[in-house]
């Protein structure tokens, strides 16, 4: 079994975040009924609605020469008019991801950095979180 490709890893991270109560990850089902006031998880960039949302994107940095290393950026947007909105959601994402091990081909996850991104034009605070993901070695996956 080859290591996880970026698409598969992004979907896996979205699925893990989708396990948080009140967070919804449901790609491509137009008939899906979301919970009330959901935090919608997007593959990639945030959509314009709803207010509370999370975008997930896998990337690599120059020093990530090992095929078993990936990074993921989580962009979090809180509710309108809530200065702490993004921070509250980011804390939930941190609890779900930090230290996660031996799940779906992931050996471990650790947060590298956080950064406030400020409010958008609708007064919804945003924040980014960057995590290092170490993938399982090939022997562990077979």
BAGULUM-144086 format. One record per atom (N, C-alpha, C, O): residue in three letters; x negated, y negated, z. Coordinates in pm, whole numbers, plus 50000, padded with zeros to 5 digits. Each point is the difference from the previous one (the first is absolute). Layout:
ALAXYZ
...
This chain:
UNK499155011850000
UNK500854988250000
UNK499114987650000
UNK499144998850087
UNK501034992049819
UNK499194987949997
UNK500394990350110
UNK501105001050056
UNK498014989449976
UNK500384989950099
UNK501214992149952
UNK500335000349881
UNK500334992950209
UNK501194992249966
UNK499654988849903
UNK499024992850020
UNK501795005549874
UNK499814988549913
UNK500704988050064
UNK500755001650096
UNK499004986449850
UNK500524987950064
UNK501524999650004
UNK500584995750100
UNK500065008649794
UNK501475000049996
UNK500575009150109
UNK500894996050075
UNK498595016149934
UNK500485009750098
UNK499744995050142
UNK500855001650088
UNK497994992549935
UNK499674994850132
UNK500904988350037
UNK500444999050115
UNK499844992249790
UNK500904988750027
UNK501395005150039
UNK500594995150096
UNK499915014449830
UNK501325005750031
UNK499995006850136
UNK500984999050075
UNK497935007849959
UNK499905006450131
UNK500054989650112
UNK500715001950098
UNK498544987149887
UNK500024989550103
UNK501394993850010
UNK500494997650110
UNK500144999949776
UNK501384994750002
UNK500935009650073
UNK500864995650076
UNK498985017349901
UNK500855010150066
UNK499775000250150
UNK500955001250078
UNK497804997649963
UNK499684999750144
UNK500654987950065
UNK500615001150107
UNK499264987349829
UNK500634988050054
UNK501525001249999
UNK500684994550087
UNK499865012849816
UNK501445002049991
UNK500585008150114
UNK501225000550017
UNK497935005850062
UNK500445007550118
UNK500274990950120
UNK500605004350098
UNK498974983149895
UNK500234990650109
UNK501504996950003
UNK500574996549896
UNK500085004650220
UNK501444997150006
UNK500314986049947
UNK499374990250039
UNK501625009049872
UNK500404987349940
UNK499214996149877
UNK500294989849938
UNK498715018250025
UNK499214997449879
UNK500465009749893
UNK500235011750028
UNK499904983449850
UNK500505008249890
UNK499035000749885
UNK499584989749946
UNK500065022450016
UNK499205002749880
UNK500845009449916
UNK500195011650036
UNK500314983449853
UNK500835008249915
UNK499814995849855
UNK500814992649945
UNK498125012249994
UNK499704995549864
UNK500975005549897
UNK500275012049995
UNK500254979249924
UNK500705004249881
UNK501405005650012
UNK500535005249902
UNK500114993950214
UNK501365005150012
UNK500974988350008
UNK500164994150107
UNK500505002349782
UNK500874988250000
UNK501255001750088
UNK500644990250035
UNK499695022150000
UNK501195002550083
UNK499685000950149
UNK500895002150082
UNK497834996249953
UNK499605001250140
UNK500654988950082
UNK500014988549958
UNK500525014850159
UNK500614990350090
UNK499004997050111
UNK499655008850079
UNK499894978849926
UNK499034996150101
UNK500674997750134
UNK501194996750006
UNK498045005050102
UNK500514997150133
UNK500254984950010
UNK499544992349915
UNK501195003550189
UNK500224985650016
UNK498684993450042
UNK499265005450082
UNK500474983049861
UNK498754992750025
UNK498765008949986
UNK499205000850093
UNK500645005849795
UNK498845008949986
UNK498724992249973
UNK500024988749953
UNK498875017750079
UNK498704995749953
UNK499745008649877
UNK499795012150012
UNK500224981849871
UNK499825007549876
UNK498515001249969
UNK499264990250010
UNK500335021749953
UNK498615002649965
UNK499875000349849
UNK500725007249932
UNK498364984750017
UNK499764999049857
UNK498665006349964
UNK499034998650074
UNK500925008349814
UNK498745004549941
UNK499414987849931
UNK500514995849896
UNK498444998550160
UNK499394988149941
UNK500574987250058
UNK500194998850121
UNK500084991749790
UNK500414986650042
UNK501375000250067
UNK500845008549973
UNK499364981750116
UNK501284998450067
UNK501044994849901
UNK499704991549916
UNK501525013750095
UNK501114994549925
UNK500474987150067
UNK499564996950110
UNK501314995849825
UNK500484987450058
UNK501025002250112
UNK500164991350086
UNK500525020049913
UNK500945003550106
UNK499735014450041
UNK499485007849920
UNK500874996050201
UNK500574992350108
UNK498924991650069
UNK498845000049958
UNK501574992950147
UNK499014991950073
UNK498895008750056
UNK498824997249980
UNK501555013350092
UNK499005008650063
UNK499575010849902
UNK500815007949952
UNK497894992250020
UNK499495009249899
UNK498525002950023
UNK499304992550069
UNK500265018649873
UNK498605004150006
UNK499595004649861
UNK500715007649935
UNK498134987750019
UNK499435004649874
UNK498745008050027
UNK499224996450088
UNK500585014349838
UNK498865008950022
UNK499205001149870
UNK500565002749894
UNK498134995350116
UNK499135001149882
UNK498675006250041
UNK499344995250093
UNK500265015549839
UNK498715006450022
UNK498954993049915
UNK500274996149886
UNK498545002350169
UNK498894993849926
UNK498695005850051
UNK499985007950094
UNK498934988249843
UNK498665004050044
UNK499144987550005
UNK500274990249932
UNK498705010350150
UNK499054989050010
UNK498655004649944
UNK499785012049983
UNK499344978649988
UNK498715003149938
UNK499195010450074
UNK499305008049937
UNK500774992050194
UNK499215009650077
UNK500675013650012
UNK499425009350057
UNK501814992149891
UNK500725012750009
UNK499585009149885
UNK500795003049911
UNK497975001350093
UNK499485008449892
UNK500415014550014
UNK499945007649904
UNK500484996150215
UNK500425013850024
UNK501415001949947
UNK500894992150030
UNK499325018449893
UNK501335002749943
UNK501045002750108
UNK501204999349974
UNK498355003650147
UNK500925003350109
UNK500424987650080
UNK500715001450100
UNK498874986649861
UNK500384987850070
UNK500964991949917
UNK499784998249880
UNK501264997050182
UNK500924990649936
UNK500364989550104
UNK499835002050120
UNK500664987249832
UNK500544989650088
UNK501434997549958
UNK500375002049884
UNK500424993650211
UNK501384996549969
UNK500284986550064
UNK499634997350114
UNK501054994249809
UNK500464987350055
UNK501515000850018
UNK500745003949910
UNK499674992350209
UNK501424999250033
UNK500314985150010
UNK499414992950082
UNK501505002349837
UNK500454986050008
UNK501375000250065
UNK500935006549952
UNK499204986350159
UNK501205000350082
UNK500674986349997
UNK499344989750012
UNK501985010249971
UNK500764987450002
UNK501125001250103
UNK500805009349996
UNK499234981250096
UNK501005000050107
UNK501274992749961
UNK500124994449890
UNK500825005650201
UNK501304993749978
UNK499864984849993
UNK499094994250058
UNK501824999749871
UNK500014985649980
UNK500074992750134
UNK500825003250086
UNK498314986849930
UNK500024991750120
UNK499425006450124
UNK500104994350109
UNK499295017549878
UNK499395006950115
UNK498484998849991
UNK499385007149922
UNK500024984050156
UNK498544998449993
UNK499245012950034
UNK498875001949954
UNK501765006950125
UNK499365012550039
UNK500445011849913
UNK499585011350025
UNK501264986349875
UNK500615010849922
UNK499015009649936
UNK500165012250012
UNK498824982649922
UNK499025008749935
UNK499165007550103
UNK499665011649980
UNK500024981850131
UNK499205006550104
UNK500745011850062
UNK499405010550026
UNK501894987849997
UNK500805010850060
UNK500015012149907
UNK499815011350045
UNK500424986449826
UNK500035011249904
UNK498615006249983
UNK499885012249988
UNK499094979650011
UNK498635005249985
UNK499635009050118
UNK499275009749983
UNK501224987050136
UNK499725008550117
UNK500615013849982
UNK499405010050041
UNK501774990749899
UNK500635013049974
UNK499225007949895
UNK499815012150015
UNK499734981149882
UNK499185006749898
UNK498705005150061
UNK499575011249971
UNK499814980850114
UNK498775004150067
UNK500235012650083
UNK499195009349996
UNK501904991050079
UNK500305011750084
UNK500195012649914
UNK499655011050043
UNK500894987349837
UNK500245011649913
UNK498735004749929
UNK499855011949972
UNK499234979049999
UNK498835003449917
UNK498715002050078
UNK499245009349970
UNK500494982250129
UNK498715000450069
UNK499745013650064
UNK500815004950080
UNK498085001149884
UNK499625012950058
UNK500705012049941
UNK499775011350043
UNK501094986549858
UNK500705011349936
UNK498955009549942
UNK499034995649938
UNK501175017350082
UNK499015009749957
UNK500675012949953
UNK501015004450054
UNK498375001549842
UNK500425013049948
UNK501465000349956
UNK500755009150034
UNK499624980649890
UNK501344999049946
UNK499914998349849
UNK499434990149953
UNK501095019149970
UNK500114998649856
UNK498704997849926
UNK500004993549895
UNK498905011550155
UNK498714998049934
UNK499214988450057
UNK498924996949949
UNK501594996650154
UNK499284989150067
UNK499285005650121
UNK500605006850084
UNK498104990549925
UNK499225004250116
UNK500144990050114
UNK500075003950116
UNK499974983249851
UNK500144989850103
UNK500284986349942
UNK499674997249884
UNK500954994350197
UNK500314986249962
UNK499604990850115
UNK500275003050116
UNK499084985849851
UNK499694990050102
UNK500134986049940
UNK499634997749885
UNK500894993250195
UNK500184986249953
UNK498664992949997
UNK499215001050093
UNK500564991749798
UNK498784992349982
UNK500194985250031
UNK499144993750061
UNK501995000749896
UNK500194985650017
UNK501474996449991
UNK500835007549949
UNK499474980850103
UNK501324993949987
UNK499794985449962
UNK498964994250031
UNK502025000149902
UNK499914985849966
UNK501404994249984
UNK500845005749930
UNK499414983050135
UNK501274993349976
UNK500004994349859
UNK498994994849953
UNK502145006249979
UNK500114994849864
UNK500914987849995
UNK500224994349893
UNK500325001550222
UNK500874988350005
UNK501425003249957
UNK500345011549971
UNK500484978350026
UNK501405001549965
UNK500214997449852
UNK499314991949939
UNK501665015250003
UNK500374997349861
UNK500984988249997
UNK500274993950104
UNK500275003049779
UNK500924988749986
UNK501315001950076
UNK500744990450020
UNK499545021850022
UNK501225002950076
UNK499745001450149
UNK500835005350074
UNK498024989849972
UNK499615000350142
UNK499905014250055
UNK500355002550115
UNK499185006749802
UNK499785013850043
UNK498495002050015
UNK499274999549901
UNK500285002650220
UNK498565001850026
UNK499505012949937
UNK500695010250001
UNK498094989349945
UNK499375011849942
UNK498655002350066
UNK499384991050056
UNK500195021449935
UNK498725004150059
UNK499495011949919
UNK500795008049950
UNK497904993150039
UNK499425011749935
UNK499225008150102
UNK499424994750095
UNK500585018449882
UNK499245009550082
UNK499225008849904
UNK500555004649900
UNK498204997750129
UNK499175008749916
UNK499515011850082
UNK499494998550111
UNK500685013449831
UNK499645012550067
UNK499025007849915
UNK500074999849877
UNK499005007150189
UNK499115009649934
UNK500625013850014
UNK500385004250109
UNK499705002849779
UNK500535013649999
UNK498885009449958
UNK499384998249895
UNK500385011850187
UNK499055010649965
UNK500835012149959
UNK500815005150078
UNK498984999449801
UNK500755011549950
UNK499365012950049
UNK498805000450026
UNK502015010149987
UNK499485013150037
UNK499025004949895
UNK500124996649882
UNK498915011250161
UNK499075006049904
UNK500725010949922
UNK501035005050042
UNK498424998449846
UNK500655009849910
UNK500235013450068
UNK501015006549974
UNK498074997750112
UNK500175012950067
UNK501205000050093
UNK500675010250014
UNK499624978350049
UNK501144999250091
UNK501325000149924
UNK501045003350057
UNK498924992949815
UNK501224999149922
UNK500385013149932
UNK501115001249949
UNK498005008650049
UNK500275012549931
UNK500505010750095
UNK500275011249957
